[in-house]
């Protein structure tokens, strides 16, 4: 029965994204200069894992509004998911230039550096993200991933517990992300997964 419920939920989510794509497509047809609609449609494509369509829409949004911080940040996320790390870093650099006091692109760039194995760069950016927004659950989770990569399981668990206490609840990610592989069998990490704090 739970599998059937999960399947229904996935169908509802897909339909929701399809509705959003149709809505933003209509807005773009009515006003081809609507850079926000391109960004939002890009977000819907991203959620459907239609990454190349998402990149195309974020790129169009940037063409229409060259200082569009969120389009750079979001395109960077897609590049990172695709393993195009240098392109992702370039977009995060531009997002940081545009909004240097926003922690989001620092966190995203730091996470990309982490995926690249550039621990010092990752640490610098993730710590900056937490400094700018100490309650951001994604930055707190990135701190946990950073310490996992550094082979410091107790410190990783400390940061992960902070993230969970603030509302982080992506248990599927925690169970499957390779970023936690180094501490996956450590008792503190296992306790977190079992308790779902």
C-alpha positions as CSV (number, residue, x, y, z in Angstrom):
1,X,0.0,0.0,0.0
2,X,2.8,2.6,0.8
3,X,4.3,2.0,-2.7
4,X,0.9,2.7,-4.3
5,X,0.6,5.9,-2.2
6,X,4.1,7.0,-3.2
7,X,3.3,6.3,-6.9
8,X,0.2,8.5,-6.6
9,X,2.2,11.3,-5.0
10,X,4.8,11.1,-7.8
11,X,2.0,11.4,-10.4
12,X,0.5,14.4,-8.6
13,X,3.9,16.1,-8.5
14,X,4.5,15.4,-12.2
15,X,1.1,16.9,-13.0
16,X,1.8,19.9,-10.8
17,X,5.1,20.5,-12.8
18,X,3.3,20.0,-16.1
19,X,0.7,22.6,-15.1
20,X,3.4,25.0,-14.0
21,X,5.2,24.5,-17.4
22,X,2.0,25.2,-19.3
23,X,1.3,28.3,-17.2
24,X,4.8,29.8,-17.7
25,X,4.8,28.9,-21.4
26,X,1.5,30.9,-21.8
27,X,3.1,33.8,-19.9
28,X,6.1,33.7,-22.2
29,X,3.8,33.5,-25.3
30,X,2.0,36.6,-24.0
31,X,5.2,38.5,-23.2
32,X,8.4,37.0,-24.6
33,X,10.4,39.5,-22.5
34,X,9.1,38.0,-19.2
35,X,12.4,36.8,-17.7
36,X,10.7,35.7,-14.5
37,X,8.5,33.3,-16.4
38,X,11.6,31.8,-18.1
39,X,13.2,31.3,-14.7
40,X,10.1,29.7,-13.2
41,X,9.6,27.4,-16.1
42,X,13.3,26.5,-15.8
43,X,12.6,25.6,-12.2
44,X,9.7,23.3,-13.2
45,X,11.9,21.7,-15.9
46,X,14.6,21.2,-13.3
47,X,12.1,19.5,-10.9
48,X,11.1,17.2,-13.8
49,X,14.8,16.4,-14.4
50,X,14.6,18.0,-17.9
51,X,17.9,19.6,-17.3
52,X,18.7,20.8,-20.8
53,X,15.4,22.6,-21.0
54,X,16.0,24.1,-17.6
55,X,19.4,25.4,-18.8
56,X,17.9,26.8,-21.9
57,X,15.3,28.7,-19.9
58,X,17.7,30.1,-17.3
59,X,20.0,31.2,-20.2
60,X,17.1,33.0,-21.9
61,X,16.3,34.7,-18.6
62,X,19.9,35.9,-18.3
63,X,19.8,37.1,-21.9
64,X,16.8,39.2,-21.0
65,X,18.1,40.4,-17.7
66,X,21.9,40.1,-17.5
67,X,22.0,40.8,-13.7
68,X,19.4,38.1,-12.8
69,X,21.0,36.6,-9.8
70,X,18.6,33.7,-9.3
71,X,18.9,32.6,-13.0
72,X,22.7,32.3,-12.6
73,X,22.4,30.5,-9.3
74,X,19.8,28.1,-10.6
75,X,21.6,27.4,-13.8
76,X,24.7,26.6,-11.7
77,X,22.7,24.0,-9.7
78,X,21.7,22.3,-13.0
79,X,25.3,22.4,-14.3
80,X,26.5,20.9,-11.0
81,X,23.9,18.1,-11.2
82,X,25.1,17.3,-14.7
83,X,28.7,17.2,-13.5
84,X,29.6,20.3,-15.4
85,X,31.4,21.7,-12.4
86,X,33.4,24.5,-14.1
87,X,30.3,25.9,-15.7
88,X,28.5,25.7,-12.3
89,X,31.4,27.5,-10.5
90,X,31.3,30.2,-13.2
91,X,27.6,30.8,-12.7
92,X,28.0,30.9,-8.9
93,X,30.9,33.3,-9.2
94,X,28.6,35.6,-11.2
95,X,25.7,35.2,-8.7
96,X,28.1,36.1,-5.9
97,X,29.3,39.2,-7.8
98,X,25.7,40.3,-8.1
99,X,24.7,39.6,-4.5
100,X,27.7,39.2,-2.3
101,X,25.7,39.1,0.9
102,X,23.5,36.2,-0.1
103,X,24.6,32.9,1.3
104,X,22.9,30.7,-1.3
105,X,25.5,30.9,-4.1
106,X,28.3,30.5,-1.6
107,X,26.7,27.3,-0.3
108,X,26.1,26.0,-3.8
109,X,29.6,26.8,-5.0
110,X,31.0,25.2,-1.8
111,X,29.0,22.1,-2.4
112,X,30.2,21.9,-6.0
113,X,33.8,22.3,-4.8
114,X,33.1,19.4,-2.4
115,X,31.9,17.3,-5.3
116,X,35.2,18.2,-7.1
117,X,37.2,17.1,-4.0
118,X,38.4,20.7,-3.4
119,X,37.9,20.6,0.3
120,X,39.7,23.9,1.2
121,X,37.6,25.9,-1.3
122,X,34.4,24.0,-0.2
123,X,35.1,24.8,3.5
124,X,35.7,28.5,2.7
125,X,32.4,28.9,0.8
126,X,30.2,26.7,3.1
127,X,31.4,28.6,6.2
128,X,30.7,31.9,4.5
129,X,27.2,30.7,3.6
130,X,26.6,29.7,7.3
131,X,28.0,33.1,8.4
132,X,25.6,35.0,6.1
133,X,22.6,32.8,7.0
134,X,23.2,30.7,10.2
135,X,19.7,29.2,10.1
136,X,19.7,28.0,6.5
137,X,19.1,24.2,6.7
138,X,20.9,23.5,3.4
139,X,24.0,25.4,4.5
140,X,23.9,23.5,7.8
141,X,23.6,20.2,5.9
142,X,26.5,21.2,3.7
143,X,28.6,21.8,6.8
144,X,27.8,18.2,7.8
145,X,28.8,17.0,4.4
146,X,32.0,19.0,4.6
147,X,33.0,17.4,7.9
148,X,32.0,13.9,6.5
149,X,34.4,14.5,3.6
150,X,37.1,15.6,6.1
151,X,36.6,12.3,8.0
152,X,35.2,14.0,11.1
153,X,32.0,12.0,11.8
154,X,31.2,13.5,15.2
155,X,31.5,17.1,13.8
156,X,29.4,16.1,10.8
157,X,26.7,14.6,13.0
158,X,26.7,17.7,15.1
159,X,26.0,19.9,12.1
160,X,23.5,17.5,10.7
161,X,21.5,17.5,13.9
162,X,21.5,21.3,13.8
163,X,20.1,21.1,10.3
164,X,17.4,18.6,11.3
165,X,16.4,20.6,14.4
166,X,15.9,23.6,12.1
167,X,13.7,21.6,9.7
168,X,15.9,19.7,7.3
169,X,14.0,16.4,6.5
170,X,15.3,15.0,3.2
171,X,15.8,11.5,4.6
172,X,16.1,10.0,1.2
173,X,19.0,12.3,0.4
174,X,20.7,11.4,3.7
175,X,20.3,7.7,3.0
176,X,21.6,7.8,-0.6
177,X,24.0,10.8,-1.0
178,X,27.6,9.8,-1.7
179,X,28.7,12.8,0.3
180,X,27.9,10.9,3.4
181,X,29.6,7.7,2.4
182,X,32.6,8.3,4.6
183,X,30.5,8.3,7.8
184,X,27.6,6.1,6.6
185,X,28.5,3.3,9.0
186,X,29.5,5.5,11.9
187,X,27.2,5.1,15.0
188,X,26.2,8.8,15.2
189,X,25.1,8.9,11.6
190,X,23.2,5.6,12.0
191,X,21.5,6.9,15.1
192,X,20.4,10.0,13.2
193,X,18.9,7.9,10.4
194,X,17.2,5.5,12.8
195,X,15.7,8.2,15.0
196,X,14.8,10.7,12.3
197,X,15.3,13.4,14.9
